[in-house]
């Protein structure tokens, strides 16, 4: 519909506005629809544009005199080409929300740029056009309505929206979930650049990309700019060099190089099926010679083609290097690049144009340098196939295996020899009377010399073929060479061992003898230190005990350290016994020293145990005496002991005062329970002691009578019951 006709039909149209609430004046007014407006256009992802006049709700707003609704899908102006923001009316961003939302719901965005192009006269005058564009852009910014990045060309420095006449579409960039162009889009966009976007306005497109990012769509601004800059730069080289490129390659005829790829492939198949030094090289020398000739001819063909490629090489490599820097995946090989060029679309298209789409020639152009290097390697392999003996690696592996077996045998024979020497030392023999050491010595010497000779032969076999120039063979040979250093180190070790065997036998006995002397000296010093410290601690205690004085306090003070020394002396005795077991019949002096020292240790241990026994018995006997005094206190007649319970009891019978009786009763109970507890512990200690002692036997008997059996008349509990408790119960005091 012609926009001017539509506007003229609206000149006298008014909408009666029903006021649903009360206005400032208490009534509603009719608000005329403006005579001028511009239809809203919605850009869709496929590049098509849709008008929103029939699909958008009315534009409603509140003004100072009431509430009004105008037909939706349009931006209103008071004059032709006037501003979209109408002074005097409350038409704000919210009044046009329905336009933005309707377009968003369709998966698109309001395209003010296309509105200014398609409705150039209505959209605005030179004075209002920029303001109207900014007005709609502000609406989109606030509603996060920026969705697409349109394609722009630079036209005399001014960005111009790209329109495809054939499809009637305005193309936009399609970004993937990472916010960049995926491989397929890079390819599509590159094709677009080839045919339509001759000079991309990258910065203008990136400005829009920032707005799309601000609206919530994922956009990787850094990598997207790299993609756009890269394609723009490649497109510029394409524009500048297309004719030169095609003209220089136009004379390259397919019939001159048509069979080159086939010949190269035949050589590659032959060399891949035959391995140098493996089997019989799979064929006779005539076939190998034929392949050498074919290889030489193919190299000449490739050199000729390279001369043609060199004419445009710098142009092509510049384009390829730019493409490589573009974020995106790399093709697997030349075939993949030709089929799906991705970010390499423009340079591959240029090659296709030059060779009129001939796939063989395109592949030859892309890989000619690679093919030449591979053919040179193939040539070296063919030469090696002629020169290296068949089953080379099989025979080499056999030599390695035999040498490893020899070394394994050396390990066992070395252990056998060392065991013989060890036995010689352990048994303290002065000479090899039965010839065992000599026999093992000579056998090991010979075996080590044979292993060294085998290693030399192995090294020589490898050195003889090191001049072969074939990467596959060289790699395989290098793998074999890596096996040499460990073997060399092992062989050198055995040679050094062989040279030192005589000295080893000579010095072995002396070394062990020195170790025995050193160990004895160390043990003697440690034992003597322990004995001296023990005597220092025990002698004062023994002096007190011998003088019938209490040594308990001094014992308690040194008890922990004496216990440590007792453990150390026990370990010393075990160490001396172990050392004695290692001595031979010739070690008379050392054995005598150990026996003497062992006797001193044993005496010291006995001394500690004896002192401990005397201390313990003294303490137990003291408690036993205290128990007998308690018995006397509970049973003695008042005439004999004025401090006895009976003395207190008789006083109670005279004056009837119970306080003294209960005081005496409670004191006896406390003392009895304490003594019982100590005697119970003492009885346990006595039972762990050496019962051959009469003192220990007597104390066990006497202490036992005071504690068990429960009903025996001799126990403290029974004496207490019969002589104290019974009296109190008799008077009803308990």
C-alpha positions in Angstrom: 0.0 0.0 0.0 1.3 3.5 -0.9 2.1 5.2 2.4 1.1 8.7 1.3 -2.4 7.4 0.3 -2.7 5.6 3.5 -1.8 8.8 5.4 -4.3 10.9 3.4 -7.1 8.5 4.3 -6.3 9.0 8.0 -6.4 12.8 7.9 -9.9 12.9 9.3 -10.0 9.7 11.4 -10.5 10.1 15.1 -10.5 7.5 17.8 -13.0 8.0 20.6 -11.1 7.3 23.8 -13.1 5.8 26.6 -11.6 6.9 29.9 -11.7 3.9 32.2 -10.7 6.0 35.2 -11.1 9.6 36.2 -8.8 12.1 34.4 -7.8 15.4 35.9 -10.9 16.9 34.5 -13.2 14.0 35.2 -14.0 13.2 31.6 -12.4 11.8 28.4 -11.5 13.6 25.2 -11.1 12.5 21.6 -7.5 12.4 20.6 -6.9 12.6 16.8 -4.5 10.0 15.2 -1.5 11.8 13.7 -1.6 12.3 10.0 2.0 11.1 9.5 3.7 7.8 10.5 6.3 5.2 9.3 5.5 1.5 9.3 7.6 -0.7 11.6 9.7 -3.3 9.7 10.8 -6.6 11.4 14.0 -8.3 10.1 13.9 -12.1 10.3 16.9 -14.5 10.6 16.7 -15.6 7.0 17.2 -12.0 5.9 13.5 -11.3 4.9 11.6 -8.3 6.2 8.1 -8.2 7.5 5.7 -5.3 8.1 4.1 -5.3 11.6 1.0 -3.1 10.7 -1.5 -5.9 10.9 0.1 -8.1 13.6 0.9 -5.5 16.3 -1.5 -4.4 19.1 -2.6 -0.8 19.2 -0.1 1.9 20.5 -1.7 3.2 23.7 -0.6 5.9 26.0 -1.8 8.4 28.6 -1.8 12.1 27.8 -2.8 15.1 30.0 -6.4 14.9 29.0 -7.0 11.2 28.9 -6.1 7.8 27.5 -5.7 7.0 23.8 -4.9 4.1 21.5 -3.7 4.4 17.9 -3.3 1.6 15.3 -0.2 -0.5 16.1 2.8 -1.3 14.0 3.7 2.3 13.2 5.8 5.1 14.5 3.9 8.4 14.6 5.0 11.9 13.6 3.2 15.3 13.8 4.6 16.2 10.4 5.9 14.5 7.3 9.4 13.3 8.1 9.1 14.6 11.6 10.4 13.1 14.8 8.9 10.0 16.3 8.9 11.5 19.8 5.8 13.8 19.8 6.1 16.9 22.1 3.2 17.5 24.4 2.0 13.9 24.5 3.1 11.1 26.9 4.3 8.9 24.0 7.3 7.3 25.6 9.2 4.1 25.0 6.5 2.1 26.8 4.0 3.3 24.2 5.9 1.4 21.5 6.8 -1.7 23.6 4.2 -3.8 21.7 6.1 -3.1 18.4 9.4 -4.3 19.8 7.8 -7.3 21.6 5.8 -8.4 18.5 9.0 -8.5 16.4 11.0 -10.3 19.2 8.2 -12.9 19.4 8.6 -13.5 15.6 12.3 -14.2 16.2 13.4 -10.9 14.7 14.3 -7.3 15.5 13.0 -3.9 14.4 15.2 -2.7 11.6 15.3 1.1 11.6 18.0 1.0 9.0 15.8 -0.7 6.4 12.9 1.6 7.5 15.0 4.6 6.6 15.9 3.0 3.2 12.5 1.6 2.2 10.4 4.5 3.6 13.1 7.1 3.0 10.6 10.0 2.6 8.4 9.1 5.6 11.2 8.1 7.9 12.7 11.5 8.2 14.3 14.6 6.7 18.1 15.1 6.8 17.5 16.9 10.1 15.4 14.2 11.8 16.6 11.0 10.2 19.4 10.4 12.6 17.3 11.3 15.6 14.5 8.9 14.5 17.1 6.1 14.0 18.5 6.8 17.5 15.0 6.9 18.9 14.2 3.4 17.7 17.6 2.2 18.7 17.0 3.4 22.2 13.7 1.5 22.3 15.6 -1.6 21.2 18.4 -1.1 23.7 16.0 -0.7 26.6 13.9 -3.7 25.5 17.0 -5.8 24.6 15.7 -6.0 21.1 19.0 -6.2 19.2 19.2 -9.6 17.7 21.1 -9.6 14.3 24.3 -8.3 12.8 23.4 -7.2 9.2 26.1 -7.3 6.5 27.4 -3.9 5.4 29.6 -2.9 2.5 31.9 0.1 2.5 30.7 2.5 -0.2 33.1 5.5 -0.5 33.7 5.2 3.3 30.0 5.1 4.1 28.6 1.7 5.4 25.8 0.5 3.1 23.3 -2.2 3.9 23.8 -5.3 1.7 20.7 -6.3 -0.3 20.5 -9.5 -2.4 18.3 -8.6 -5.4 17.8 -12.1 -6.5 16.5 -13.3 -3.1 15.0 -10.0 -2.0 16.9 -10.5 1.3 19.1 -8.4 3.6 21.6 -11.0 4.9 22.7 -11.2 8.5 25.5 -13.1 10.3 24.5 -16.4 11.9 26.4 -17.1 15.1 26.7 -20.4 16.9 26.4 -21.0 20.6 30.0 -19.7 21.1 29.1 -16.4 19.7 31.1 -16.7 16.5 30.5 -17.9 12.9 30.7 -21.7 12.8 32.6 -23.5 9.9 29.5 -23.7 7.7 28.6 -20.1 8.3 32.3 -19.0 7.5 31.9 -20.9 4.2 28.5 -19.3 3.5 29.7 -15.9 4.5 32.9 -16.2 2.4 30.7 -17.1 -0.6 28.6 -14.1 0.1 31.7 -11.9 0.2 32.9 -13.3 -3.1 29.7 -12.5 -4.9 28.3 -9.4 -3.1 30.4 -8.1 -0.2 33.3 -6.6 -2.1 34.4 -4.4 0.9 33.1 -5.3 4.3 32.3 -2.5 6.8 33.7 -4.5 9.7 33.7 -1.8 12.4 30.1 -0.9 11.6 29.1 -4.5 12.0 31.1 -4.9 15.2 29.3 -1.9 16.7 26.0 -3.7 16.1 27.5 -6.9 17.5 28.1 -5.1 20.8 24.4 -4.1 20.9 23.4 -7.7 20.2 25.7 -8.8 23.1 24.1 -6.2 25.4 20.6 -7.6 24.5 21.6 -11.0 25.9 22.8 -13.0 22.8 26.2 -14.7 23.2 28.7 -12.8 21.0 32.5 -13.4 21.2 33.5 -9.9 20.1 37.3 -10.7 19.9 37.1 -13.8 17.8 34.1 -12.5 15.7 36.2 -9.5 14.8 39.1 -11.7 13.8 36.8 -13.7 11.5 35.4 -10.5 9.9 38.8 -8.8 9.5 40.3 -12.0 8.1 37.6 -12.5 5.5 37.6 -8.8 4.6 41.4 -8.9 4.1 41.2 -12.1 2.0 38.3 -10.6 -0.1 40.5 -7.5 -0.7 43.4 -9.7 -2.0 40.9 -11.7 -4.1 39.5 -8.5 -5.6 43.0 -7.2 -6.4 44.6 -10.4 -7.8 41.9 -12.5 -9.4 42.8 -11.7 -13.0 46.5 -12.0 -12.4 46.0 -15.4 -10.7 43.8 -16.8 -13.4 45.8 -15.5 -16.3 49.1 -17.0 -15.0 47.5 -20.5 -14.4 45.3 -20.5 -17.4 48.1 -21.9 -19.6 48.6 -25.0 -17.3 47.1 -27.8 -19.2 45.5 -30.8 -17.6 46.9 -33.2 -20.2 50.4 -32.3 -19.2 49.9 -33.2 -15.6 46.8 -35.5 -15.7 48.8 -38.6 -14.9 51.1 -37.0 -12.3 48.8 -37.7 -9.4 48.3 -41.3 -10.5 52.1 -41.9 -10.8 52.7 -40.4 -7.4 50.1 -42.6 -5.9 51.6 -45.7 -7.5 55.0 -44.9 -6.0 53.5 -44.2 -2.6 51.6 -47.5 -2.7 54.7 -49.5 -3.6 56.8 -47.9 -0.9 54.1 -48.2 1.8 53.8 -52.0 1.1 57.5 -52.6 1.4 59.5 -52.0 4.5 63.3 -51.7 4.5 65.0 -54.5 6.3 61.8 -56.5 6.7 61.3 -59.8 4.8 62.4 -59.9 1.1 61.1 -56.4 0.3 58.0 -58.1 -1.2 59.2 -58.0 -4.8 62.3 -58.4 -7.1 64.9 -55.7 -7.9 63.4 -55.2 -11.4 60.1 -53.8 -9.9 62.0 -51.6 -7.5 64.1 -50.2 -10.4 60.9 -49.5 -12.3 59.5 -47.6 -9.4 62.7 -45.6 -9.1 62.3 -44.5 -12.7 58.7 -43.6 -12.2 59.7 -41.6 -9.1 62.3 -39.7 -11.0 59.8 -38.8 -13.8 57.2 -37.7 -11.3 59.7 -35.5 -9.5 60.4 -33.8 -12.8 56.7 -33.3 -13.4 56.2 -31.8 -10.0 59.2 -29.4 -10.4 57.6 -28.2 -13.7 54.3 -27.6 -11.9 56.0 -25.9 -9.0 57.4 -23.4 -11.5 53.9 -22.5 -12.6 52.7 -22.3 -9.0 55.6 -20.0 -8.0 54.1 -17.4 -10.3 51.2 -16.9 -8.0 52.6 -18.5 -4.8 53.0 -15.3 -2.8 49.4 -14.3 -3.5 48.0 -17.7 -2.6 50.1 -18.1 0.5 49.1 -14.7 1.8 45.5 -15.5 1.4 46.0 -19.0 3.1 48.0 -17.5 6.0 45.2 -14.9 6.6 42.6 -17.7 6.5 44.6 -19.8 8.9 44.5 -17.0 11.5 40.7 -16.9 11.4 39.1 -18.7 14.3 37.7 -22.0 13.0 38.6 -25.6 12.4 41.2 -26.9 10.0 40.5 -29.3 7.2 41.8 -32.9 7.5 43.5 -32.9 4.2 43.4 -31.4 0.7 40.3 -33.4 -0.3 38.5 -32.2 2.7 39.6 -28.6 2.0 38.3 -28.8 -1.6 35.0 -30.3 -0.5 34.4 -28.2 2.6 36.8 -25.2 2.5 35.3 -23.4 5.5 37.4 -20.4 6.3 39.6 -21.2 3.3 36.6 -20.7 0.9 37.9 -17.7 -1.0 41.4 -18.9 -1.8 40.1 -22.4 -2.7 37.4 -20.7 -4.9 40.2 -18.7 -6.6 42.1 -22.0 -7.4 38.9 -23.6 -8.6 38.4 -20.6 -11.0 41.9 -20.9 -12.3 41.5 -24.6 -13.1 37.9 -24.4 -14.1 36.8 -26.7 -11.3 39.1 -29.6 -12.2 39.5 -31.4 -8.9 42.7 -33.2 -9.8 44.4 -30.0 -10.8 43.2 -28.3 -7.7 44.5 -31.1 -5.4 47.9 -31.0 -7.3 48.1 -27.2 -6.8 47.3 -27.5 -3.1 49.7 -30.4 -2.4 52.4 -30.2 -5.0 55.0 -29.2 -2.4 54.0 -31.9 0.0 54.0 -34.5 -2.8 57.6 -33.4 -3.8 58.9 -33.9 -0.2 57.1 -37.2 0.0 58.5 -38.4 -3.3 62.0 -37.4 -2.3 61.5 -39.6 0.9 60.1 -42.3 -1.3 63.2 -42.1 -3.6 65.4 -42.6 -0.6 63.4 -45.6 0.5 63.5 -47.1 -2.9 67.3 -46.8 -2.9 67.4 -48.3 0.6 65.2 -51.2 -0.6 68.0 -52.1 -3.0 70.8 -51.8 -0.5 69.7 -53.1 2.9 69.9 -56.8 3.4 66.6 -58.7 3.8 65.4 -59.5 7.3 67.8 -56.9 8.7 65.6 -56.0 11.7 64.7 -59.6 12.4 68.4 -60.5 12.6 69.2 -57.4 14.6 66.4 -58.2 17.1 67.9 -61.7 17.4 71.3 -60.2 18.3 69.7 -58.0 20.9 67.8 -61.0 22.3 70.9 -63.1 22.5 72.8 -60.3 24.2 70.0 -59.8 26.7 70.1 -63.5 27.4 73.8 -63.3 28.0 73.4 -60.4 30.4 70.6 -62.3 32.2 73.0 -65.2 32.6 75.7 -62.8 33.8 73.4 -61.5 36.5 73.0 -65.1 37.9 76.7 -66.0 37.6 77.7 -62.7 39.3 75.3 -63.6 42.2 76.8 -67.1 42.3 80.4 -65.7 42.4 79.5 -63.2 45.1 77.8 -65.9 47.2 80.9 -68.0 46.9 83.0 -65.1 48.1 80.5 -64.4 50.8 80.6 -68.0 52.0 84.4 -67.8 52.0 84.3 -64.7 54.3 81.5 -66.0 56.5 83.3 -69.3 57.1 86.6 -67.3 57.6 88.6 -69.5 55.3 92.2 -68.3 54.8 92.5 -69.8 51.3 90.5 -71.4 48.5 91.4 -75.0 49.4 88.8 -76.6 47.1 89.2 -74.3 44.1 85.6 -73.1 44.2 86.4 -69.4 44.1 89.0 -69.9 41.2 86.5 -71.8 39.1 83.7 -69.2 39.5 86.2 -66.4 39.1 87.5 -67.7 35.7 84.0 -68.5 34.3 82.6 -65.1 35.1 85.7 -63.4 33.6 85.2 -65.2 30.3 81.4 -64.6 30.1 81.9 -60.9 30.7 84.5 -60.7 27.8 82.1 -62.7 25.5 79.2 -60.3 26.3 81.4 -57.2 25.5 82.4 -58.8 22.1 78.7 -59.5 21.3 77.8 -55.8 22.1 80.6 -54.6 19.7 79.2 -56.8 16.9 75.7 -55.4 17.5 76.9 -51.8 17.3 78.8 -52.5 14.1 75.7 -53.9 12.4 73.8 -50.7 13.1 76.6 -48.4 12.0 76.9 -50.1 8.6 73.3 -49.0 7.6 73.3 -45.5 9.2 73.9 -43.8 5.8 70.5 -45.0 4.4 68.4 -41.9 3.8 64.8 -43.0 4.5 62.8 -41.5 7.2 60.8 -44.6 8.0 63.9 -46.8 8.1 65.8 -44.1 10.0 63.0 -43.9 12.6 63.0 -47.7 13.0 66.8 -47.7 13.2 66.8 -44.9 15.7 64.4 -47.0 17.8 66.9 -49.8 17.7 69.7 -47.4 18.6 67.8 -46.3 21.7 68.3 -49.8 23.0 72.1 -49.4 22.9 72.8 -46.9 25.7 71.3 -49.1 28.5 73.2 -52.1 27.1 76.4 -50.1 26.8 76.1 -48.9 30.4 75.5 -52.4 31.5 78.4 -53.9 29.6 80.7 -51.1 30.8 79.6 -51.9 34.3 80.4 -55.6 33.9 83.8 -54.8 32.4 84.6 -52.6 35.4 83.3 -55.4 37.7 85.6 -57.9 35.8 88.6 -55.7 36.4 87.9 -55.4 40.1 87.1 -59.0 40.9 90.6 -60.0 42.1 90.8 -57.0 44.4 87.3 -57.8 45.7 88.3 -61.3 46.8 91.6 -59.9 48.3 89.9 -57.2 50.4 86.6 -58.9 51.3 87.9 -60.7 54.4 89.8 -57.7 55.7 86.7 -55.5 55.2 84.5 -57.9 57.2 87.2 -58.2 59.9 87.3 -54.4 60.2 83.6 -54.2 60.4 83.6 -56.8 63.3 86.2 -54.7 65.2 84.3 -51.5 64.6 81.0 -53.1 65.6 82.5 -54.5 68.8 84.1 -51.2 69.7 80.8 -49.4 69.3 78.9 -52.0 71.3 81.6 -52.1 74.1 81.4 -48.3 74.4 77.6 -48.3 74.5 77.4 -51.1 77.1 80.1 -49.6 79.3 78.2 -46.2 79.2 75.0 -48.0 80.3 76.8 -49.9 83.1 78.5 -46.7 84.4 75.3 -44.7 84.5 73.4 -47.6 86.2 76.1 -47.9 88.9 75.9 -44.1 89.4 72.2 -44.3 90.1 72.1 -47.6 92.1 75.1 -47.2 94.4 73.6 -44.4 96.6 70.3 -46.4 96.9 72.2 -49.6 97.8 74.1 -47.7 100.5 70.9 -46.5 102.1 69.4 -50.0 102.1 72.5 -51.5 103.6 72.4 -49.0 106.4 68.7 -49.9 107.1 67.6 -46.4 105.9 64.7 -45.6 103.6 65.7 -45.4 100.0 62.2 -45.0 98.7 62.5 -41.3 97.9 65.8 -41.7 96.0 64.4 -44.7 94.2 61.3 -42.8 93.1 63.4 -40.0 91.9 65.6 -42.2 89.7 63.1 -45.0 88.9 62.1 -43.8 85.4 65.7 -43.5 84.2 66.7 -46.8 85.9 63.8 -48.5 83.9 65.2 -47.1 80.7 68.7 -48.3 81.5 67.3 -51.8 82.3 65.7 -51.9 78.8 69.0 -50.7 77.2 71.0 -53.3 79.1 68.6 -56.0 78.0 69.1 -54.8 74.3 72.9 -54.7 74.9 72.8 -58.4 76.0 70.8 -59.3 72.9 73.3 -57.4 70.7 76.2 -59.1 72.3 74.6 -62.5 71.7 74.0 -61.6 68.0 77.5 -60.4 67.5 78.9 -63.5 69.1 76.9 -65.7 66.7 78.6 -64.0 63.7 82.1 -64.8 64.9 84.2 -67.6 63.6 86.6 -70.0 65.3 89.5 -67.6 64.7 87.9 -64.7 66.6 89.1 -65.9 70.1 90.0 -62.4 71.4 86.8 -60.9 70.3 84.8 -63.7 71.8 86.6 -63.4 75.1 85.8 -59.7 75.2 82.1 -60.3 74.5 81.8 -63.0 77.2 83.3 -60.7 79.8 81.1 -57.8 78.7 78.0 -60.0 78.7 78.7 -61.2 82.2 79.0 -57.5 83.4 75.7 -56.7 81.7 74.0 -59.7 83.3 75.4 -58.7 86.8 74.1 -55.2 86.3 70.6 -56.4 85.3 70.5 -58.6 88.4 71.6 -55.7 90.6 68.7 -53.5 89.3 66.2 -56.3 89.9 67.6 -57.0 93.4 67.4 -53.3 94.4 63.9 -53.0 93.0 62.9 -56.1 95.0 64.3 -54.7 98.2 62.5 -51.4 97.6 59.2 -53.0 96.9 59.5 -55.5 99.8 60.4 -52.7 102.1 57.3 -50.7 101.1 55.0 -53.7 101.4 56.4 -54.7 104.7 55.8 -51.2 106.0 52.1 -51.4 105.1 52.0 -54.9 106.6 53.3 -53.5 109.9 50.7 -50.7 109.7 48.0 -53.3 109.3 49.1 -55.1 112.4 49.0 -51.8 114.4 45.4 -51.3 113.2 44.5 -54.8 114.4 46.0 -53.9 117.8 44.0 -50.6 117.9 40.8 -52.5 117.3 41.5 -55.4 119.7 43.8 -54.1 122.5 42.5 -53.9 126.1 42.1 -50.3 127.3 44.5 -51.1 130.2 47.2 -52.0 127.7 46.6 -49.2 125.2 44.8 -46.0 126.1 44.6 -45.1 122.4 42.7 -48.3 121.5 39.1 -48.4 120.5 38.2 -50.2 123.7 39.6 -47.3 125.7 37.3 -44.9 123.8 34.4 -47.3 124.1 34.7 -47.5 127.9 34.7 -43.7 128.2 31.5 -43.7 126.2 29.9 -46.2 128.6 30.8 -43.9 131.4 29.6 -40.5 130.0 27.3 -41.6 127.1 29.0 -39.1 124.7 28.8 -40.7 121.2 30.8 -38.1 119.3 34.2 -39.5 120.3 33.0 -43.0 119.5 31.9 -42.1 116.0 35.1 -40.1 115.4 37.2 -43.1 116.3 34.9 -45.4 114.3 35.2 -43.2 111.1 39.0 -42.9 111.5 39.3 -46.7 111.8 37.1 -47.3 108.7 39.2 -44.9 106.6 42.5 -46.4 107.7 41.2 -50.0 107.2 40.0 -49.3 103.6 43.2 -47.6 102.7 45.4 -50.3 104.1 43.3 -53.0 102.3 43.7 -51.2 99.0 47.5 -51.0 99.4 47.8 -54.6 100.5 45.7 -55.8 97.6 48.0 -54.1 95.1 51.0 -55.3 97.1 49.8 -58.9 96.9 49.5 -58.6 93.1 53.1 -57.3 93.0 54.4 -60.1 95.3 52.8 -62.8 93.1 54.9 -61.5 90.1 58.2 -61.7 92.0 60.6 -64.6 92.3 58.9 -66.8 94.9 62.1 -68.6 95.7 62.9 -65.9 98.2 61.7 -66.6 101.8 60.9 -62.9 102.4 58.6 -63.0 99.4 57.0 -66.3 100.5 56.3 -65.0 104.1 54.9 -61.7 102.9 52.5 -63.4 100.5 51.3 -65.6 103.3 50.9 -62.9 106.0 49.3 -60.3 103.6 46.9 -62.9 102.3 45.7 -63.7 105.8 44.7 -60.0 106.3 42.6 -60.0 103.1 41.1 -63.5 102.4 39.0 -65.5 102.7 36.3 -62.9 103.5 34.9 -64.7 106.6 38.2 -65.7 108.0 38.9 -64.4 111.6 42.3 -63.1 110.5 41.0 -60.6 108.0 40.9 -56.9 108.8 37.2 -56.8 107.8 36.3 -59.6 110.3 38.4 -58.1 113.1 36.7 -54.8 112.5 33.2 -56.5 112.5 33.9 -58.4 115.7 35.6 -55.7 117.8 34.1 -52.4 116.6 30.9 -52.8 114.6 29.4 -55.4 117.0 29.7 -53.0 120.0 28.0 -50.1 118.1 25.2 -52.3 116.9 24.8 -53.7 120.5 24.0 -50.2 121.7 21.9 -49.4 118.7 24.3 -46.8 117.4 24.5 -48.5 113.9 
